[in-house]
Amino acid sequence: MSGRDRPCAFDYRFAHDAATDPTRNLAALIRCASVTPAEGGALSALEEMLKPLGFAVERPVFSESGTPDIENLYARRSGNGPHLMFAGHTDVVPAGDETAWT
């Protein structure tokens, strides 16, 4: 089974550990085969990590003629402290020959 065929293996029972176990959550995201344009479950994993921490999550779809629709995610959490904005992406380019990876 290639990485593309492998489902994202995030264990939603442990979503509450997002604040205390970033290593587990990073490993869950790495397991998601999020090769452009398919997000491979990475956005669902992020959503399940963020919601228990009080984030409101939105998942808009960006569309442009001649290109595949791309689902996105943004999350907001209200508070009285300083503001922080983090921007990133979960998609990657194909890994190439997966048999060459150890």
CNS distance restraints for C-alpha pairs under 8 A (distance, minus, plus):
assign (resid   1 and name CA) (resid   5 and name CA) 6.12 0.50 0.50
assign (resid   1 and name CA) (resid   6 and name CA) 6.64 0.50 0.50
assign (resid   2 and name CA) (resid   6 and name CA) 6.40 0.50 0.50
assign (resid   2 and name CA) (resid  98 and name CA) 7.15 0.50 0.50
assign (resid   3 and name CA) (resid  33 and name CA) 5.83 0.50 0.50
assign (resid   3 and name CA) (resid  98 and name CA) 7.72 0.50 0.50
assign (resid   4 and name CA) (resid  33 and name CA) 5.24 0.50 0.50
assign (resid   4 and name CA) (resid  34 and name CA) 7.89 0.50 0.50
assign (resid   4 and name CA) (resid  35 and name CA) 7.54 0.50 0.50
assign (resid   4 and name CA) (resid  40 and name CA) 7.98 0.50 0.50
assign (resid   5 and name CA) (resid  33 and name CA) 7.69 0.50 0.50
assign (resid   6 and name CA) (resid  32 and name CA) 7.73 0.50 0.50
assign (resid   6 and name CA) (resid  33 and name CA) 6.91 0.50 0.50
assign (resid   7 and name CA) (resid  31 and name CA) 7.94 0.50 0.50
assign (resid   7 and name CA) (resid  32 and name CA) 6.65 0.50 0.50
assign (resid   7 and name CA) (resid  33 and name CA) 7.22 0.50 0.50
assign (resid   7 and name CA) (resid  40 and name CA) 7.09 0.50 0.50
assign (resid   7 and name CA) (resid  41 and name CA) 7.42 0.50 0.50
assign (resid   8 and name CA) (resid  28 and name CA) 7.27 0.50 0.50
assign (resid   8 and name CA) (resid  29 and name CA) 7.62 0.50 0.50
assign (resid   8 and name CA) (resid  31 and name CA) 5.67 0.50 0.50
assign (resid   8 and name CA) (resid  32 and name CA) 4.24 0.50 0.50
assign (resid   8 and name CA) (resid  33 and name CA) 6.72 0.50 0.50
assign (resid   8 and name CA) (resid  40 and name CA) 6.43 0.50 0.50
assign (resid   8 and name CA) (resid  41 and name CA) 5.45 0.50 0.50
assign (resid   8 and name CA) (resid  42 and name CA) 7.02 0.50 0.50
assign (resid   9 and name CA) (resid  28 and name CA) 6.27 0.50 0.50
assign (resid   9 and name CA) (resid  31 and name CA) 6.43 0.50 0.50
assign (resid   9 and name CA) (resid  32 and name CA) 7.03 0.50 0.50
assign (resid  10 and name CA) (resid  25 and name CA) 7.88 0.50 0.50
assign (resid  10 and name CA) (resid  28 and name CA) 5.08 0.50 0.50
assign (resid  10 and name CA) (resid  29 and name CA) 7.50 0.50 0.50
assign (resid  10 and name CA) (resid  45 and name CA) 6.06 0.50 0.50
assign (resid  11 and name CA) (resid  15 and name CA) 7.35 0.50 0.50
assign (resid  11 and name CA) (resid  28 and name CA) 7.96 0.50 0.50
assign (resid  12 and name CA) (resid  45 and name CA) 7.75 0.50 0.50
assign (resid  12 and name CA) (resid  48 and name CA) 6.58 0.50 0.50
assign (resid  12 and name CA) (resid  49 and name CA) 7.97 0.50 0.50
assign (resid  14 and name CA) (resid  18 and name CA) 7.79 0.50 0.50
assign (resid  15 and name CA) (resid  48 and name CA) 5.93 0.50 0.50
assign (resid  15 and name CA) (resid  49 and name CA) 4.80 0.50 0.50
assign (resid  15 and name CA) (resid  50 and name CA) 7.88 0.50 0.50
assign (resid  15 and name CA) (resid  52 and name CA) 6.84 0.50 0.50
assign (resid  16 and name CA) (resid  49 and name CA) 6.89 0.50 0.50
assign (resid  16 and name CA) (resid  52 and name CA) 5.81 0.50 0.50
assign (resid  16 and name CA) (resid  53 and name CA) 7.27 0.50 0.50
assign (resid  17 and name CA) (resid  21 and name CA) 5.36 0.50 0.50
assign (resid  17 and name CA) (resid  22 and name CA) 7.74 0.50 0.50
assign (resid  17 and name CA) (resid  49 and name CA) 7.89 0.50 0.50
assign (resid  18 and name CA) (resid  22 and name CA) 5.85 0.50 0.50
assign (resid  18 and name CA) (resid  25 and name CA) 6.39 0.50 0.50
assign (resid  18 and name CA) (resid  49 and name CA) 5.56 0.50 0.50
assign (resid  18 and name CA) (resid  50 and name CA) 7.36 0.50 0.50
assign (resid  18 and name CA) (resid  53 and name CA) 7.78 0.50 0.50
assign (resid  19 and name CA) (resid  53 and name CA) 7.67 0.50 0.50
assign (resid  21 and name CA) (resid  25 and name CA) 6.72 0.50 0.50
assign (resid  22 and name CA) (resid  26 and name CA) 5.98 0.50 0.50
assign (resid  23 and name CA) (resid  27 and name CA) 6.12 0.50 0.50
assign (resid  24 and name CA) (resid  28 and name CA) 6.25 0.50 0.50
assign (resid  25 and name CA) (resid  29 and name CA) 6.35 0.50 0.50
assign (resid  25 and name CA) (resid  49 and name CA) 7.68 0.50 0.50
assign (resid  26 and name CA) (resid  30 and name CA) 6.21 0.50 0.50
assign (resid  27 and name CA) (resid  31 and name CA) 6.32 0.50 0.50
assign (resid  28 and name CA) (resid  32 and name CA) 6.83 0.50 0.50
assign (resid  28 and name CA) (resid  45 and name CA) 7.53 0.50 0.50
assign (resid  29 and name CA) (resid  42 and name CA) 5.77 0.50 0.50
assign (resid  29 and name CA) (resid  45 and name CA) 6.96 0.50 0.50
assign (resid  29 and name CA) (resid  46 and name CA) 7.81 0.50 0.50
assign (resid  32 and name CA) (resid  39 and name CA) 7.85 0.50 0.50
assign (resid  32 and name CA) (resid  40 and name CA) 5.45 0.50 0.50
assign (resid  32 and name CA) (resid  41 and name CA) 5.95 0.50 0.50
assign (resid  32 and name CA) (resid  42 and name CA) 5.50 0.50 0.50
assign (resid  33 and name CA) (resid  39 and name CA) 7.13 0.50 0.50
assign (resid  33 and name CA) (resid  40 and name CA) 4.90 0.50 0.50
assign (resid  33 and name CA) (resid  41 and name CA) 7.56 0.50 0.50
assign (resid  33 and name CA) (resid  42 and name CA) 7.75 0.50 0.50
assign (resid  34 and name CA) (resid  38 and name CA) 5.70 0.50 0.50
assign (resid  34 and name CA) (resid  39 and name CA) 4.27 0.50 0.50
assign (resid  34 and name CA) (resid  40 and name CA) 4.46 0.50 0.50
assign (resid  34 and name CA) (resid  41 and name CA) 7.21 0.50 0.50
assign (resid  34 and name CA) (resid  42 and name CA) 6.49 0.50 0.50
assign (resid  34 and name CA) (resid  90 and name CA) 6.55 0.50 0.50
assign (resid  34 and name CA) (resid  91 and name CA) 4.94 0.50 0.50
assign (resid  34 and name CA) (resid  92 and name CA) 6.20 0.50 0.50
assign (resid  35 and name CA) (resid  39 and name CA) 6.52 0.50 0.50
assign (resid  35 and name CA) (resid  40 and name CA) 7.26 0.50 0.50
assign (resid  35 and name CA) (resid  91 and name CA) 5.39 0.50 0.50
assign (resid  35 and name CA) (resid  92 and name CA) 4.92 0.50 0.50
assign (resid  35 and name CA) (resid  93 and name CA) 5.60 0.50 0.50
assign (resid  35 and name CA) (resid  94 and name CA) 5.90 0.50 0.50
assign (resid  36 and name CA) (resid  91 and name CA) 5.42 0.50 0.50
assign (resid  36 and name CA) (resid  92 and name CA) 5.98 0.50 0.50
assign (resid  36 and name CA) (resid  93 and name CA) 6.29 0.50 0.50
assign (resid  36 and name CA) (resid  94 and name CA) 7.88 0.50 0.50
assign (resid  37 and name CA) (resid  68 and name CA) 6.86 0.50 0.50
assign (resid  37 and name CA) (resid  69 and name CA) 7.84 0.50 0.50
assign (resid  37 and name CA) (resid  70 and name CA) 6.39 0.50 0.50
assign (resid  37 and name CA) (resid  91 and name CA) 7.36 0.50 0.50
assign (resid  38 and name CA) (resid  70 and name CA) 7.69 0.50 0.50
assign (resid  38 and name CA) (resid  91 and name CA) 7.71 0.50 0.50
assign (resid  39 and name CA) (resid  43 and name CA) 6.66 0.50 0.50
assign (resid  39 and name CA) (resid  71 and name CA) 7.48 0.50 0.50
assign (resid  39 and name CA) (resid  90 and name CA) 7.19 0.50 0.50
assign (resid  39 and name CA) (resid  91 and name CA) 6.29 0.50 0.50
assign (resid  41 and name CA) (resid  45 and name CA) 6.21 0.50 0.50
assign (resid  42 and name CA) (resid  46 and name CA) 6.21 0.50 0.50
assign (resid  42 and name CA) (resid  90 and name CA) 6.71 0.50 0.50
assign (resid  43 and name CA) (resid  47 and name CA) 6.06 0.50 0.50
assign (resid  43 and name CA) (resid  72 and name CA) 7.44 0.50 0.50
assign (resid  43 and name CA) (resid  73 and name CA) 6.57 0.50 0.50
assign (resid  43 and name CA) (resid  90 and name CA) 7.70 0.50 0.50
assign (resid  44 and name CA) (resid  48 and name CA) 6.16 0.50 0.50
assign (resid  45 and name CA) (resid  49 and name CA) 6.25 0.50 0.50
assign (resid  46 and name CA) (resid  50 and name CA) 6.11 0.50 0.50
assign (resid  47 and name CA) (resid  51 and name CA) 6.01 0.50 0.50
assign (resid  47 and name CA) (resid  57 and name CA) 6.49 0.50 0.50
assign (resid  48 and name CA) (resid  52 and name CA) 7.15 0.50 0.50
assign (resid  49 and name CA) (resid  53 and name CA) 7.41 0.50 0.50
assign (resid  50 and name CA) (resid  54 and name CA) 6.86 0.50 0.50
assign (resid  50 and name CA) (resid  55 and name CA) 5.56 0.50 0.50
assign (resid  50 and name CA) (resid  57 and name CA) 7.69 0.50 0.50
assign (resid  50 and name CA) (resid  75 and name CA) 7.65 0.50 0.50
assign (resid  51 and name CA) (resid  55 and name CA) 4.95 0.50 0.50
assign (resid  51 and name CA) (resid  56 and name CA) 6.50 0.50 0.50
assign (resid  51 and name CA) (resid  57 and name CA) 7.01 0.50 0.50
assign (resid  54 and name CA) (resid  77 and name CA) 6.26 0.50 0.50
assign (resid  55 and name CA) (resid  75 and name CA) 5.79 0.50 0.50
assign (resid  55 and name CA) (resid  76 and name CA) 5.26 0.50 0.50
assign (resid  55 and name CA) (resid  77 and name CA) 4.63 0.50 0.50
assign (resid  55 and name CA) (resid  78 and name CA) 8.00 0.50 0.50
assign (resid  56 and name CA) (resid  75 and name CA) 5.45 0.50 0.50
assign (resid  56 and name CA) (resid  76 and name CA) 5.28 0.50 0.50
assign (resid  56 and name CA) (resid  77 and name CA) 6.31 0.50 0.50
assign (resid  57 and name CA) (resid  73 and name CA) 6.97 0.50 0.50
assign (resid  57 and name CA) (resid  74 and name CA) 5.89 0.50 0.50
assign (resid  57 and name CA) (resid  75 and name CA) 4.36 0.50 0.50
assign (resid  57 and name CA) (resid  76 and name CA) 6.64 0.50 0.50
assign (resid  58 and name CA) (resid  73 and name CA) 5.71 0.50 0.50
assign (resid  58 and name CA) (resid  74 and name CA) 5.45 0.50 0.50
assign (resid  58 and name CA) (resid  75 and name CA) 6.24 0.50 0.50
assign (resid  59 and name CA) (resid  71 and name CA) 6.54 0.50 0.50
assign (resid  59 and name CA) (resid  72 and name CA) 5.34 0.50 0.50
assign (resid  59 and name CA) (resid  73 and name CA) 4.45 0.50 0.50
assign (resid  59 and name CA) (resid  74 and name CA) 6.57 0.50 0.50
assign (resid  60 and name CA) (resid  71 and name CA) 6.00 0.50 0.50
assign (resid  60 and name CA) (resid  72 and name CA) 5.51 0.50 0.50
assign (resid  60 and name CA) (resid  73 and name CA) 6.56 0.50 0.50
assign (resid  61 and name CA) (resid  69 and name CA) 6.44 0.50 0.50
assign (resid  61 and name CA) (resid  70 and name CA) 5.54 0.50 0.50
assign (resid  61 and name CA) (resid  71 and name CA) 4.29 0.50 0.50
assign (resid  61 and name CA) (resid  72 and name CA) 5.95 0.50 0.50
assign (resid  62 and name CA) (resid  69 and name CA) 5.77 0.50 0.50
assign (resid  62 and name CA) (resid  70 and name CA) 5.21 0.50 0.50
assign (resid  62 and name CA) (resid  71 and name CA) 6.23 0.50 0.50
assign (resid  62 and name CA) (resid  72 and name CA) 7.26 0.50 0.50
assign (resid  63 and name CA) (resid  67 and name CA) 7.27 0.50 0.50
assign (resid  63 and name CA) (resid  68 and name CA) 6.97 0.50 0.50
assign (resid  63 and name CA) (resid  69 and name CA) 4.73 0.50 0.50
assign (resid  63 and name CA) (resid  70 and name CA) 6.56 0.50 0.50
assign (resid  64 and name CA) (resid  68 and name CA) 7.44 0.50 0.50
assign (resid  64 and name CA) (resid  69 and name CA) 7.09 0.50 0.50
assign (resid  97 and name CA) (resid 101 and name CA) 7.58 0.50 0.50
